Amino acid sequence: MYENNYPNSYNDGNQNENDGNYRQQSNNTYHYSSGGSFSSADGFHREEYRPGGDNRPRREKKGSFGVGKKVAVGILCGLSFGIFAGVGFQAVDTATDFLKDKAGIEQSKEADAALEEKKTETQSQEDNTAKGEGSYEINETQMVQSTVTDVTQVVQEVMPSVVSVNKRYIERMSFWGQEYRQEGSGSGSGIIVGQNETELLLVSNYHVVESPEELTVQFVDGSQAQAQIKGMDEDKDLAVIAVLLSDISSDTMEQISIARMGNSDALNLGEPVIAIGNALGYGQSVTTGVVSALDRPIAASTVQTNVQEDTEINTFIQTNAAINPGNSGGALLNMKGEVIGITSNKIGGEAVEGMGYAIPISDAEPIIERLMTRETKRKVDEENKGYLGITGLDVASEYSQLYDAPRGVYVSSVTEGSGADEAGLVRGDIITAIDDEEITSMTALRDYLDYCEAGSTVTLTIMQGSPMGYQSKTVEVTLGLQNSVE
C-alpha cells in the first residue's frame, strides 16, 4: 500500500499559481491503496476499483468464532476420537483372542483325533503281528522316545540293607626260610540277607572277608559292630558273616532292613540296573547302568586231578555300571529294588574299563542259604588255639600238572604225638578239605584253624598216594595245643 498526501487549500476559491496547489479552507488527506481503493481522513470508505477486473460489489464477510470456542471444539473432537479409537482397539483385541482360542481348540481336537488314529493303527498292527498277518510300511521319520530314569526312590529303599565291610588282616611273608608278618587293612561291601534269634546275617565276597584278624561292619547310620565268619565258598567267591544282635543298638535296628532277592534269570539285555557299594572305601555310593551281557563265562579256578585238568567255569552278569575296588560284595539291583546280583571287582580286574561283573543271585541264593545254616566261627585267642601238628606246602597248579597231583596242602612233615600223627597222616599226604570246605593253600588252612579251639575235632579230606594213584580218604583229627604250625 502506498500513500499520497495532497494538501489542498481553498482560499476564497482562488488558485495560487506559484506553488501549483489548490487550497481550501480545510485540509483533507486521501489514502490510496495498491488495489485502487482509498479512504479519506473523514472516515468514509471508498469502493475498490480494479482496472479491467470485476468491479461488482462484494458482500461483507461475517465475523468468525472466538479463540476460546475454537479451542473447546478442538478438545471435544480429540476426546471423541480417543474414545472411539480405544473402543475399536479393544474390540479388535477381544475378537483376536476369541479367534485364537477357537483356533487352539480346533487344533487340539485335530491333534487328539490324529493321536487316536495313530493308536488305532498301532493296535491294529500289533494285532496283525500277533496273528502273523499283513505287511507294514516303515515311516521315513520315526519318533524315538528317551526316558531318564530317576532312581532316588529305589536307592532310599535299598540303602539301609547295604553295609560297608572293613577288614584288618596279617600278611605273612617268607624270606630265606623266615616268616615275617605285616598288618594290613581292606574294605568291601555286604548285603543284609537275614536274621535269626541271635544274629544279623550278611552276604559278601569270599575275597573281601578271607583271612581276617578283625571284621567290622558299618551300617547306614554310621554305627559299627564286629562281625564273624559263618561260612565261605572260595570257588563261588561267596561268604556269609554274622553280627550279634546284642552288639547292635535299637536305633540302628530301626534304620536297617533286609534286602529283597530278585530273579536274575528274568533279566534282559539293556535292562537298567543300579549298583550300591563301598567304592574305594569312602562309604556307600550309587552307580547306574544297564545289563550289558548275561551268562558271561569266566574261568573261576582250575582243578587238577590224576586223570585230567578240569577248569571250573562260572557265569556272571556283565554291566556298564561302575564296579570299583570296595564295591565287591555289594548289591546289583533292578528297578524294583530287588537284588539280582552280588558285585565283584575281582572278576573284571583293572585291565578293562566300563565292564563290571556280578554273581547272579539265582546262582548265589542256594549257596547263601547253605552257608547261613553253619555254625558261626569266632576267632580263638592265641593261647587256646588248636593245631594240627604238620608242616605243609602249597600244591600250585603247575606242580599239580607236572606231578599229576591234586591241588591242596602237601604234608611235608608230621609232628610226633600231635593230633595229625594220631590220626594217621604221613608225609606225602595232600589235604584238600577241612569240614567239607575246600583247602587250596596253607594260608587257607591256617585261617580255618584260627577259629578252632584246642580239643575240638575237625574232619580232614586227604589224598593218599597208592600204586593205583591218589585215593581219597576222610580222617578225624583232635586238635592239640601247639606253639605254632611249622
KOLTI-35309 format. One record per residue (C-alpha): residue in one letter; x, y, z; residue number from 1. Coordinates in Angstrom, 2 decimals, always signed. Example, Ala and Ser with C-alpha at 12.3 -4.5 7.8 and 13.67 -1.06 7.14 Angstrom:
# KOLTI-35309
(rec 'A',(+12.30,-4.50,+7.80),1),
(rec 'S',(+13.67,-1.06,+7.14),2),
This chain:
# KOLTI-35309
(rec 'M',(+0.00,+0.00,+0.00),1),
(rec 'Y',(+1.28,+3.41,-0.77),2),
(rec 'E',(+0.14,+6.80,+0.44),3),
(rec 'N',(-0.14,+10.17,-1.38),4),
(rec 'N',(-0.83,+13.30,+0.58),5),
(rec 'Y',(-2.36,+16.11,-1.28),6),
(rec 'P',(-2.78,+19.12,+0.97),7),
(rec 'N',(-5.42,+21.07,-0.95),8),
(rec 'S',(-6.16,+24.56,+0.25),9),
(rec 'Y',(-9.05,+26.52,-0.95),10),
(rec 'N',(-8.80,+30.25,-0.15),11),
(rec 'D',(-11.89,+32.03,-1.23),12),
(rec 'G',(-11.82,+29.96,-4.37),13),
(rec 'N',(-8.53,+31.47,-5.64),14),
(rec 'Q',(-5.65,+29.44,-7.03),15),
(rec 'N',(-2.02,+30.15,-6.19),16),
(rec 'E',(-0.11,+29.66,-9.34),17),
(rec 'N',(+3.32,+29.81,-7.72),18),
(rec 'D',(+3.14,+26.64,-5.78),19),
(rec 'G',(+0.70,+24.74,-8.05),20),
(rec 'N',(-1.52,+23.72,-5.16),21),
(rec 'Y',(-5.12,+24.20,-4.55),22),
(rec 'R',(-6.08,+25.37,-1.16),23),
(rec 'Q',(-9.29,+25.02,+0.64),24),
(rec 'Q',(-10.43,+26.25,+3.95),25),
(rec 'S',(-9.91,+22.79,+5.48),26),
(rec 'N',(-7.16,+20.26,+4.74),27),
(rec 'N',(-8.25,+16.74,+3.51),28),
(rec 'T',(-5.87,+13.77,+3.31),29),
(rec 'Y',(-6.60,+10.79,+0.99),30),
(rec 'H',(-5.01,+7.39,+1.19),31),
(rec 'Y',(-4.74,+5.16,-1.86),32),
(rec 'S',(-4.12,+1.53,-1.78),33),
(rec 'S',(-2.40,-0.51,-4.46),34),
(rec 'G',(-5.73,-2.12,-5.29),35),
(rec 'G',(-7.33,+1.18,-6.23),36),
(rec 'S',(-9.39,+1.80,-3.10),37),
(rec 'F',(-8.92,+4.77,-0.96),38),
(rec 'S',(-10.15,+6.31,+2.18),39),
(rec 'S',(-10.23,+9.82,+3.41),40),
(rec 'A',(-9.47,+11.30,+6.75),41),
(rec 'D',(-13.12,+11.82,+7.42),42),
(rec 'G',(-13.53,+8.05,+7.91),43),
(rec 'F',(-15.50,+7.24,+4.74),44),
(rec 'H',(-14.56,+4.09,+2.86),45),
(rec 'R',(-14.49,+4.15,-0.83),46),
(rec 'E',(-15.18,+1.18,-3.06),47),
(rec 'E',(-12.22,-0.59,-4.58),48),
(rec 'Y',(-11.72,-0.09,-8.17),49),
(rec 'R',(-9.90,-2.80,-10.14),50),
(rec 'P',(-8.91,-1.78,-13.62),51),
(rec 'G',(-10.09,-4.37,-16.12),52),
(rec 'G',(-11.35,-6.56,-13.24),53),
(rec 'D',(-14.52,-7.47,-11.50),54),
(rec 'N',(-15.87,-4.31,-10.05),55),
(rec 'R',(-19.06,-5.88,-8.76),56),
(rec 'P',(-20.00,-5.02,-5.22),57),
(rec 'R',(-18.63,-7.55,-2.67),58),
(rec 'R',(-20.56,-8.91,+0.27),59),
(rec 'E',(-19.17,-8.07,+3.60),60),
(rec 'K',(-17.75,-11.22,+5.45),61),
(rec 'K',(-19.46,-12.35,+8.56),62),
(rec 'G',(-17.48,-12.45,+11.78),63),
(rec 'S',(-15.78,-15.86,+12.84),64),
(rec 'F',(-15.84,-17.77,+16.20),65),
(rec 'G',(-13.72,-16.57,+19.01),66),
(rec 'V',(-10.43,-18.22,+20.05),67),
(rec 'G',(-11.96,-19.91,+23.15),68),
(rec 'K',(-14.67,-21.55,+21.12),69),
(rec 'K',(-12.15,-22.89,+18.65),70),
(rec 'V',(-10.05,-24.44,+21.42),71),
(rec 'A',(-13.13,-26.06,+23.00),72),
(rec 'V',(-14.22,-27.56,+19.69),73),
(rec 'G',(-10.71,-28.95,+19.12),74),
(rec 'I',(-10.58,-30.58,+22.54),75),
(rec 'L',(-14.03,-32.11,+22.02),76),
(rec 'C',(-13.02,-33.56,+18.68),77),
(rec 'G',(-9.82,-35.04,+20.20),78),
(rec 'L',(-11.71,-36.65,+23.06),79),
(rec 'S',(-14.28,-38.12,+20.71),80),
(rec 'F',(-11.52,-39.58,+18.51),81),
(rec 'G',(-9.71,-41.08,+21.51),82),
(rec 'I',(-12.84,-42.73,+22.87),83),
(rec 'F',(-13.81,-44.24,+19.52),84),
(rec 'A',(-10.21,-45.39,+18.86),85),
(rec 'G',(-9.95,-47.07,+22.30),86),
(rec 'V',(-13.27,-48.87,+21.83),87),
(rec 'G',(-12.14,-50.01,+18.39),88),
(rec 'F',(-8.77,-51.35,+19.59),89),
(rec 'Q',(-10.42,-53.21,+22.47),90),
(rec 'A',(-12.94,-54.77,+20.11),91),
(rec 'V',(-10.11,-55.90,+17.80),92),
(rec 'D',(-8.14,-57.46,+20.70),93),
(rec 'T',(-11.21,-59.28,+22.00),94),
(rec 'A',(-12.01,-60.62,+18.58),95),
(rec 'T',(-8.38,-61.73,+18.07),96),
(rec 'D',(-8.29,-63.60,+21.39),97),
(rec 'F',(-11.57,-65.28,+20.60),98),
(rec 'L',(-10.32,-66.40,+17.20),99),
(rec 'K',(-7.04,-67.66,+18.72),100),
(rec 'D',(-8.89,-69.66,+21.38),101),
(rec 'K',(-11.19,-71.09,+18.81),102),
(rec 'A',(-8.24,-71.99,+16.58),103),
(rec 'G',(-6.44,-73.60,+19.56),104),
(rec 'I',(-9.48,-75.70,+20.37),105),
(rec 'E',(-9.75,-76.78,+16.77),106),
(rec 'Q',(-6.02,-77.66,+16.66),107),
(rec 'S',(-6.31,-79.59,+19.92),108),
(rec 'K',(-9.26,-81.53,+18.55),109),
(rec 'E',(-7.32,-82.28,+15.39),110),
(rec 'A',(-4.25,-83.40,+17.43),111),
(rec 'D',(-6.40,-85.64,+19.64),112),
(rec 'A',(-8.04,-87.13,+16.59),113),
(rec 'A',(-4.65,-87.75,+14.96),114),
(rec 'L',(-3.31,-89.37,+18.16),115),
(rec 'E',(-6.36,-91.58,+18.45),116),
(rec 'E',(-5.99,-92.58,+14.84),117),
(rec 'K',(-2.30,-93.38,+15.42),118),
(rec 'K',(-3.15,-95.52,+18.43),119),
(rec 'T',(-5.76,-97.38,+16.42),120),
(rec 'E',(-3.25,-98.04,+13.65),121),
(rec 'T',(-0.61,-99.22,+16.17),122),
(rec 'Q',(-3.08,-101.53,+17.89),123),
(rec 'S',(-4.16,-102.88,+14.53),124),
(rec 'Q',(-0.55,-103.54,+13.55),125),
(rec 'E',(+0.13,-105.30,+16.86),126),
(rec 'D',(-2.95,-107.45,+16.42),127),
(rec 'N',(-1.94,-108.33,+12.88),128),
(rec 'T',(+1.61,-109.09,+14.01),129),
(rec 'A',(+0.29,-111.41,+16.70),130),
(rec 'K',(-1.73,-113.20,+14.04),131),
(rec 'G',(+1.16,-113.24,+11.59),132),
(rec 'E',(-0.84,-111.29,+9.01),133),
(rec 'G',(-0.23,-108.25,+6.88),134),
(rec 'S',(+2.75,-106.23,+5.76),135),
(rec 'Y',(+3.62,-102.80,+7.06),136),
(rec 'E',(+5.41,-99.74,+5.82),137),
(rec 'I',(+8.16,-98.18,+7.86),138),
(rec 'N',(+7.79,-94.43,+8.01),139),
(rec 'E',(+10.74,-92.39,+6.82),140),
(rec 'T',(+10.63,-90.42,+10.06),141),
(rec 'Q',(+10.25,-92.36,+13.29),142),
(rec 'M',(+9.87,-90.94,+16.78),143),
(rec 'V',(+12.32,-92.25,+19.39),144),
(rec 'Q',(+11.34,-91.65,+22.99),145),
(rec 'S',(+14.14,-91.39,+25.56),146),
(rec 'T',(+13.32,-91.84,+29.24),147),
(rec 'V',(+15.57,-90.55,+32.02),148),
(rec 'T',(+15.13,-92.85,+34.98),149),
(rec 'D',(+15.07,-91.41,+38.47),150),
(rec 'V',(+16.49,-93.99,+40.90),151),
(rec 'T',(+16.10,-91.86,+44.01),152),
(rec 'Q',(+13.21,-93.84,+45.46),153),
(rec 'V',(+14.88,-97.21,+44.80),154),
(rec 'V',(+18.13,-96.10,+46.43),155),
(rec 'Q',(+16.32,-94.75,+49.51),156),
(rec 'E',(+14.55,-98.08,+49.98),157),
(rec 'V',(+17.61,-100.32,+49.45),158),
(rec 'M',(+20.42,-98.30,+51.04),159),
(rec 'P',(+19.53,-99.43,+54.62),160),
(rec 'S',(+20.22,-103.04,+53.60),161),
(rec 'V',(+23.75,-102.40,+52.26),162),
(rec 'V',(+26.75,-102.18,+54.61),163),
(rec 'S',(+30.46,-101.43,+54.45),164),
(rec 'V',(+32.80,-104.24,+55.50),165),
(rec 'N',(+36.22,-103.29,+56.85),166),
(rec 'K',(+38.92,-105.86,+57.46),167),
(rec 'R',(+42.18,-105.88,+59.38),168),
(rec 'Y',(+44.49,-108.73,+58.43),169),
(rec 'I',(+48.02,-110.05,+58.88),170),
(rec 'E',(+50.04,-110.59,+55.73),171),
(rec 'R',(+52.57,-113.40,+56.07),172),
(rec 'M',(+55.76,-113.39,+54.01),173),
(rec 'S',(+58.69,-115.83,+53.89),174),
(rec 'F',(+62.24,-114.77,+53.22),175),
(rec 'W',(+65.19,-117.13,+53.43),176),
(rec 'G',(+63.19,-119.56,+55.49),177),
(rec 'Q',(+62.00,-116.90,+57.93),178),
(rec 'E',(+58.36,-115.88,+58.20),179),
(rec 'Y',(+57.51,-112.21,+58.56),180),
(rec 'R',(+54.18,-110.63,+59.39),181),
(rec 'Q',(+52.82,-107.30,+58.29),182),
(rec 'E',(+49.48,-105.81,+59.25),183),
(rec 'G',(+47.17,-104.50,+56.54),184),
(rec 'S',(+43.61,-103.36,+56.03),185),
(rec 'G',(+40.99,-103.63,+53.34),186),
(rec 'S',(+37.38,-102.73,+52.69),187),
(rec 'G',(+34.43,-104.03,+50.77),188),
(rec 'S',(+30.67,-104.24,+50.90),189),
(rec 'G',(+27.95,-106.52,+52.17),190),
(rec 'I',(+24.18,-107.05,+51.98),191),
(rec 'I',(+21.85,-107.85,+54.88),192),
(rec 'V',(+20.09,-111.06,+53.83),193),
(rec 'G',(+18.56,-112.47,+57.01),194),
(rec 'Q',(+18.26,-112.68,+60.76),195),
(rec 'N',(+17.99,-115.47,+63.31),196),
(rec 'E',(+17.32,-115.40,+67.03),197),
(rec 'T',(+20.73,-114.05,+67.95),198),
(rec 'E',(+22.40,-112.80,+64.75),199),
(rec 'L',(+22.04,-110.49,+61.80),200),
(rec 'L',(+23.27,-112.30,+58.66),201),
(rec 'L',(+25.06,-110.65,+55.75),202),
(rec 'V',(+26.49,-111.88,+52.44),203),
(rec 'S',(+29.72,-110.65,+50.85),204),
(rec 'N',(+32.52,-111.91,+48.63),205),
(rec 'Y',(+34.96,-114.51,+49.88),206),
(rec 'H',(+37.95,-112.38,+48.91),207),
(rec 'V',(+36.57,-109.48,+50.98),208),
(rec 'V',(+36.46,-111.40,+54.27),209),
(rec 'E',(+39.16,-114.04,+53.86),210),
(rec 'S',(+41.98,-114.26,+56.42),211),
(rec 'P',(+40.70,-111.55,+58.77),212),
(rec 'E',(+42.21,-110.62,+62.09),213),
(rec 'E',(+39.16,-108.47,+62.66),214),
(rec 'L',(+35.98,-107.77,+60.70),215),
(rec 'T',(+33.90,-104.63,+61.23),216),
(rec 'V',(+30.55,-103.80,+59.67),217),
(rec 'Q',(+29.34,-100.21,+59.28),218),
(rec 'F',(+25.59,-99.67,+58.89),219),
(rec 'V',(+23.67,-96.96,+57.08),220),
(rec 'D',(+23.53,-94.73,+60.19),221),
(rec 'G',(+27.32,-94.84,+60.61),222),
(rec 'S',(+27.34,-97.19,+63.62),223),
(rec 'Q',(+29.76,-100.11,+63.63),224),
(rec 'A',(+29.82,-103.63,+65.04),225),
(rec 'Q',(+32.19,-106.58,+64.91),226),
(rec 'A',(+31.33,-109.46,+62.59),227),
(rec 'Q',(+32.30,-113.13,+62.50),228),
(rec 'I',(+32.63,-115.63,+59.68),229),
(rec 'K',(+29.71,-118.01,+59.36),230),
(rec 'G',(+30.55,-119.80,+56.12),231),
(rec 'M',(+32.61,-119.35,+52.95),232),
(rec 'D',(+32.71,-120.74,+49.42),233),
(rec 'E',(+36.00,-119.88,+47.75),234),
(rec 'D',(+35.09,-121.23,+44.32),235),
(rec 'K',(+31.94,-119.11,+44.07),236),
(rec 'D',(+33.62,-116.16,+45.83),237),
(rec 'L',(+30.82,-116.01,+48.42),238),
(rec 'A',(+30.80,-115.70,+52.20),239),
(rec 'V',(+28.22,-115.22,+54.93),240),
(rec 'I',(+29.14,-113.22,+58.03),241),
(rec 'A',(+27.17,-112.64,+61.22),242),
(rec 'V',(+26.78,-109.76,+63.69),243),
(rec 'L',(+25.35,-110.40,+67.15),244),
(rec 'L',(+22.04,-108.61,+67.67),245),
(rec 'S',(+23.25,-107.69,+71.13),246),
(rec 'D',(+26.01,-105.61,+69.50),247),
(rec 'I',(+23.51,-103.53,+67.50),248),
(rec 'S',(+21.65,-100.64,+69.12),249),
(rec 'S',(+17.87,-100.39,+68.93),250),
(rec 'D',(+18.15,-97.13,+66.96),251),
(rec 'T',(+20.27,-98.87,+64.33),252),
(rec 'M',(+17.87,-101.81,+64.15),253),
(rec 'E',(+15.06,-99.39,+63.32),254),
(rec 'Q',(+17.03,-97.89,+60.42),255),
(rec 'I',(+18.39,-101.03,+58.74),256),
(rec 'S',(+16.43,-103.50,+56.63),257),
(rec 'I',(+16.75,-106.92,+54.99),258),
(rec 'A',(+17.25,-106.87,+51.22),259),
(rec 'R',(+14.69,-108.41,+48.88),260),
(rec 'M',(+16.01,-111.06,+46.49),261),
(rec 'G',(+15.06,-110.91,+42.80),262),
(rec 'N',(+15.33,-113.30,+39.88),263),
(rec 'S',(+18.43,-112.90,+37.75),264),
(rec 'D',(+17.12,-115.50,+35.28),265),
(rec 'A',(+14.42,-113.00,+34.22),266),
(rec 'L',(+16.89,-110.25,+33.23),267),
(rec 'N',(+17.01,-108.84,+29.70),268),
(rec 'L',(+19.82,-107.19,+27.79),269),
(rec 'G',(+19.67,-103.43,+28.13),270),
(rec 'E',(+17.61,-103.54,+31.31),271),
(rec 'P',(+18.60,-100.70,+33.69),272),
(rec 'V',(+20.43,-101.68,+36.88),273),
(rec 'I',(+21.80,-99.93,+39.97),274),
(rec 'A',(+24.99,-100.78,+41.86),275),
(rec 'I',(+25.45,-99.78,+45.51),276),
(rec 'G',(+28.68,-100.37,+47.38),277),
(rec 'N',(+31.55,-99.02,+49.44),278),
(rec 'A',(+33.56,-97.78,+46.45),279),
(rec 'L',(+37.25,-97.21,+47.29),280),
(rec 'G',(+36.35,-97.46,+50.98),281),
(rec 'Y',(+34.89,-93.93,+51.01),282),
(rec 'G',(+31.40,-95.09,+52.01),283),
(rec 'Q',(+28.29,-96.12,+50.14),284),
(rec 'S',(+27.92,-94.73,+46.63),285),
(rec 'V',(+25.50,-95.31,+43.76),286),
(rec 'T',(+26.20,-96.00,+40.09),287),
(rec 'T',(+23.78,-96.86,+37.31),288),
(rec 'G',(+23.96,-98.70,+34.01),289),
(rec 'V',(+22.36,-101.48,+32.04),290),
(rec 'V',(+22.73,-105.22,+31.66),291),
(rec 'S',(+25.49,-105.48,+29.06),292),
(rec 'A',(+25.59,-109.28,+28.85),293),
(rec 'L',(+24.12,-112.34,+30.53),294),
(rec 'D',(+25.72,-115.68,+31.38),295),
(rec 'R',(+29.18,-114.30,+30.65),296),
(rec 'P',(+31.53,-117.30,+31.16),297),
(rec 'I',(+34.73,-116.67,+33.11),298),
(rec 'A',(+37.13,-119.29,+34.46),299),
(rec 'A',(+36.97,-119.29,+38.25),300),
(rec 'S',(+39.55,-121.92,+39.12),301),
(rec 'T',(+41.45,-124.85,+37.73),302),
(rec 'V',(+41.26,-128.23,+39.46),303),
(rec 'Q',(+43.98,-130.74,+38.75),304),
(rec 'T',(+43.36,-134.43,+39.19),305),
(rec 'N',(+45.44,-137.52,+38.42),306),
(rec 'V',(+43.33,-138.07,+35.33),307),
(rec 'Q',(+42.70,-134.68,+33.72),308),
(rec 'E',(+42.65,-130.96,+34.19),309),
(rec 'D',(+39.21,-129.52,+34.97),310),
(rec 'T',(+38.60,-125.81,+34.60),311),
(rec 'E',(+35.57,-124.61,+36.52),312),
(rec 'I',(+33.60,-122.01,+34.60),313),
(rec 'N',(+31.23,-119.66,+36.38),314),
(rec 'T',(+28.82,-117.35,+34.58),315),
(rec 'F',(+28.27,-113.73,+35.55),316),
(rec 'I',(+26.13,-110.69,+34.79),317),
(rec 'Q',(+28.08,-108.06,+32.87),318),
(rec 'T',(+27.12,-104.40,+33.34),319),
(rec 'N',(+28.50,-100.99,+32.46),320),
(rec 'A',(+27.61,-99.65,+35.92),321),
(rec 'A',(+30.90,-98.69,+37.57),322),
(rec 'I',(+32.21,-101.51,+39.82),323),
(rec 'N',(+35.31,-100.25,+41.61),324),
(rec 'P',(+37.51,-101.66,+44.41),325),
(rec 'G',(+35.36,-101.62,+47.54),326),
(rec 'N',(+32.19,-102.42,+45.56),327),
(rec 'S',(+32.91,-106.13,+45.95),328),
(rec 'G',(+30.15,-107.80,+47.95),329),
(rec 'G',(+27.69,-105.00,+47.20),330),
(rec 'A',(+24.29,-105.14,+45.55),331),
(rec 'L',(+23.32,-105.04,+41.89),332),
(rec 'L',(+19.63,-104.10,+41.78),333),
(rec 'N',(+16.81,-103.99,+39.29),334),
(rec 'M',(+14.40,-101.06,+39.13),335),
(rec 'K',(+12.11,-102.76,+41.66),336),
(rec 'G',(+14.84,-102.54,+44.29),337),
(rec 'E',(+15.46,-106.30,+44.25),338),
(rec 'V',(+18.96,-107.78,+44.46),339),
(rec 'I',(+19.69,-109.53,+41.17),340),
(rec 'G',(+23.47,-109.85,+41.63),341),
(rec 'I',(+26.39,-109.58,+44.06),342),
(rec 'T',(+29.04,-107.31,+42.55),343),
(rec 'S',(+32.69,-108.33,+42.45),344),
(rec 'N',(+35.55,-106.09,+41.38),345),
(rec 'K',(+37.95,-109.04,+41.41),346),
(rec 'I',(+36.33,-110.67,+38.37),347),
(rec 'G',(+36.81,-107.78,+35.96),348),
(rec 'G',(+40.16,-106.67,+37.34),349),
(rec 'E',(+41.87,-103.48,+36.20),350),
(rec 'A',(+42.52,-104.50,+32.59),351),
(rec 'V',(+39.24,-103.15,+31.20),352),
(rec 'E',(+37.00,-100.14,+31.57),353),
(rec 'G',(+33.22,-100.00,+31.53),354),
(rec 'M',(+32.85,-103.73,+32.22),355),
(rec 'G',(+31.75,-104.79,+35.69),356),
(rec 'Y',(+30.56,-108.19,+36.84),357),
(rec 'A',(+28.15,-109.57,+39.37),358),
(rec 'I',(+27.36,-113.07,+40.61),359),
(rec 'P',(+23.77,-113.85,+39.52),360),
(rec 'I',(+21.55,-114.05,+42.59),361),
(rec 'S',(+19.73,-117.09,+41.22),362),
(rec 'D',(+23.07,-118.98,+41.31),363),
(rec 'A',(+24.19,-117.50,+44.63),364),
(rec 'E',(+20.99,-117.89,+46.65),365),
(rec 'P',(+21.22,-121.67,+47.24),366),
(rec 'I',(+24.85,-121.28,+48.38),367),
(rec 'I',(+23.93,-118.38,+50.67),368),
(rec 'E',(+21.13,-120.40,+52.28),369),
(rec 'R',(+23.53,-123.28,+52.89),370),
(rec 'L',(+26.19,-121.04,+54.43),371),
(rec 'M',(+23.63,-119.33,+56.66),372),
(rec 'T',(+22.91,-122.61,+58.44),373),
(rec 'R',(+26.50,-123.16,+59.50),374),
(rec 'E',(+27.78,-122.50,+62.98),375),
(rec 'T',(+29.31,-119.09,+63.36),376),
(rec 'K',(+33.07,-119.10,+63.72),377),
(rec 'R',(+34.66,-116.88,+66.30),378),
(rec 'K',(+38.36,-116.31,+66.49),379),
(rec 'V',(+40.07,-118.12,+69.32),380),
(rec 'D',(+42.72,-116.50,+71.49),381),
(rec 'E',(+46.26,-117.49,+70.61),382),
(rec 'E',(+46.76,-119.47,+73.83),383),
(rec 'N',(+43.60,-121.54,+73.23),384),
(rec 'K',(+44.01,-122.10,+69.51),385),
(rec 'G',(+44.11,-125.69,+68.22),386),
(rec 'Y',(+46.86,-127.01,+65.94),387),
(rec 'L',(+47.25,-129.98,+63.61),388),
(rec 'G',(+50.94,-130.53,+64.10),389),
(rec 'I',(+52.15,-130.59,+60.48),390),
(rec 'T',(+54.30,-128.58,+58.12),391),
(rec 'G',(+52.90,-128.11,+54.65),392),
(rec 'L',(+53.46,-126.65,+51.19),393),
(rec 'D',(+51.02,-125.35,+48.63),394),
(rec 'V',(+50.42,-127.60,+45.63),395),
(rec 'A',(+50.24,-124.98,+42.92),396),
(rec 'S',(+48.53,-125.68,+39.63),397),
(rec 'E',(+51.80,-126.02,+37.71),398),
(rec 'Y',(+53.14,-128.60,+40.19),399),
(rec 'S',(+49.81,-130.37,+40.18),400),
(rec 'Q',(+50.02,-130.78,+36.42),401),
(rec 'L',(+53.70,-131.72,+36.47),402),
(rec 'Y',(+53.40,-134.39,+39.18),403),
(rec 'D',(+49.84,-135.40,+38.41),404),
(rec 'A',(+48.71,-134.45,+41.92),405),
(rec 'P',(+45.54,-132.75,+43.23),406),
(rec 'R',(+45.63,-129.16,+44.49),407),
(rec 'G',(+45.77,-128.64,+48.24),408),
(rec 'V',(+48.33,-128.69,+51.07),409),
(rec 'Y',(+51.18,-131.15,+50.70),410),
(rec 'V',(+52.19,-132.60,+54.10),411),
(rec 'S',(+55.98,-132.37,+54.24),412),
(rec 'S',(+56.29,-133.50,+57.86),413),
(rec 'V',(+54.16,-134.61,+60.83),414),
(rec 'T',(+54.96,-133.74,+64.43),415),
(rec 'E',(+55.20,-136.85,+66.58),416),
(rec 'G',(+52.42,-137.12,+69.16),417),
(rec 'S',(+50.30,-134.43,+67.51),418),
(rec 'G',(+46.68,-134.83,+66.53),419),
(rec 'A',(+47.69,-135.33,+62.87),420),
(rec 'D',(+50.11,-138.07,+63.87),421),
(rec 'E',(+47.50,-139.88,+65.92),422),
(rec 'A',(+45.00,-139.63,+63.03),423),
(rec 'G',(+47.47,-141.37,+60.69),424),
(rec 'L',(+48.65,-138.51,+58.47),425),
(rec 'V',(+52.04,-139.15,+56.88),426),
(rec 'R',(+54.48,-137.30,+54.70),427),
(rec 'G',(+53.21,-137.09,+51.12),428),
(rec 'D',(+49.52,-136.79,+52.00),429),
(rec 'I',(+47.66,-133.88,+50.41),430),
(rec 'I',(+44.93,-132.15,+52.44),431),
(rec 'T',(+42.17,-131.00,+50.08),432),
(rec 'A',(+39.35,-130.09,+52.51),433),
(rec 'I',(+38.55,-129.46,+56.17),434),
(rec 'D',(+34.99,-129.86,+57.42),435),
(rec 'D',(+33.84,-130.01,+53.79),436),
(rec 'E',(+35.43,-126.66,+52.96),437),
(rec 'E',(+37.92,-126.82,+50.13),438),
(rec 'I',(+41.55,-126.08,+51.05),439),
(rec 'T',(+43.92,-124.99,+48.29),440),
(rec 'S',(+46.71,-123.37,+50.32),441),
(rec 'M',(+48.46,-123.45,+53.66),442),
(rec 'T',(+47.15,-119.93,+54.31),443),
(rec 'A',(+43.56,-121.11,+53.92),444),
(rec 'L',(+44.24,-123.99,+56.35),445),
(rec 'R',(+45.71,-121.63,+58.95),446),
(rec 'D',(+42.76,-119.26,+58.54),447),
(rec 'Y',(+40.32,-122.05,+59.25),448),
(rec 'L',(+42.21,-123.27,+62.29),449),
(rec 'D',(+42.16,-119.74,+63.76),450),
(rec 'Y',(+38.52,-120.43,+64.68),451),
(rec 'C',(+39.14,-123.87,+66.19),452),
(rec 'E',(+39.88,-124.35,+69.89),453),
(rec 'A',(+42.32,-126.91,+71.24),454),
(rec 'G',(+40.48,-130.15,+71.99),455),
(rec 'S',(+37.93,-129.69,+69.17),456),
(rec 'T',(+37.67,-132.22,+66.35),457),
(rec 'V',(+37.87,-131.46,+62.64),458),
(rec 'T',(+37.32,-133.68,+59.63),459),
(rec 'L',(+40.07,-133.71,+57.01),460),
(rec 'T',(+39.77,-134.92,+53.44),461),
(rec 'I',(+43.16,-136.14,+52.26),462),
(rec 'M',(+44.54,-137.70,+49.10),463),
(rec 'Q',(+46.99,-140.52,+49.75),464),
(rec 'G',(+49.28,-141.98,+47.13),465),
(rec 'S',(+48.99,-145.63,+46.10),466),
(rec 'P',(+50.07,-147.88,+43.21),467),
(rec 'M',(+46.67,-147.06,+41.68),468),
(rec 'G',(+47.24,-143.30,+42.07),469),
(rec 'Y',(+45.88,-140.89,+44.67),470),
(rec 'Q',(+42.97,-142.20,+46.70),471),
(rec 'S',(+40.59,-140.03,+48.72),472),
(rec 'K',(+40.33,-140.64,+52.44),473),
(rec 'T',(+38.49,-138.93,+55.31),474),
(rec 'V',(+40.01,-138.76,+58.80),475),
(rec 'E',(+39.03,-137.06,+62.05),476),
(rec 'V',(+41.71,-135.14,+63.92),477),
(rec 'T',(+41.54,-133.86,+67.50),478),
(rec 'L',(+43.42,-130.60,+67.69),479),
(rec 'G',(+46.02,-130.10,+70.38),480),
(rec 'L',(+47.94,-127.21,+71.89),481),
(rec 'Q',(+50.96,-126.13,+69.92),482),
(rec 'N',(+53.03,-123.00,+69.81),483),
(rec 'S',(+52.82,-122.80,+66.03),484),
(rec 'V',(+52.35,-124.81,+62.89),485),
(rec 'E',(+55.72,-125.41,+61.37),486),
